[in-house]
């Protein structure tokens, strides 16, 4: 499963085991409770939940997006 993480000065893709939007929302909340600024979100998210950061590409299609600005997880629509 590929997840795009976006926010203020953050654009990253991570790869890991498949899970639901609800579980991703819970994971995002746990990381947000531990960090002061979003710059450390990706590394802590990967460390806590066994994800691996992969090379960012505009052509990669994510299964879910975690938006750290609005604290929301959603399924992207590609056209």
Number of C-alpha atoms within 10 A of each C-alpha: 12 20 24 23 20 19 16 11 8 17 13 18 23 21 17 14 9 12 10 9 17 11 12 20 15 13 14 19 14 14 20 18 8 11 12 10 9 16 13 14 21 20 14 17 20 16 11 11 13 12 20 16 17 13 9 12 10 5 6 12 15 18 16 20 21 22 18 18 11 9 12 14 21 14 12 12 9 6 3
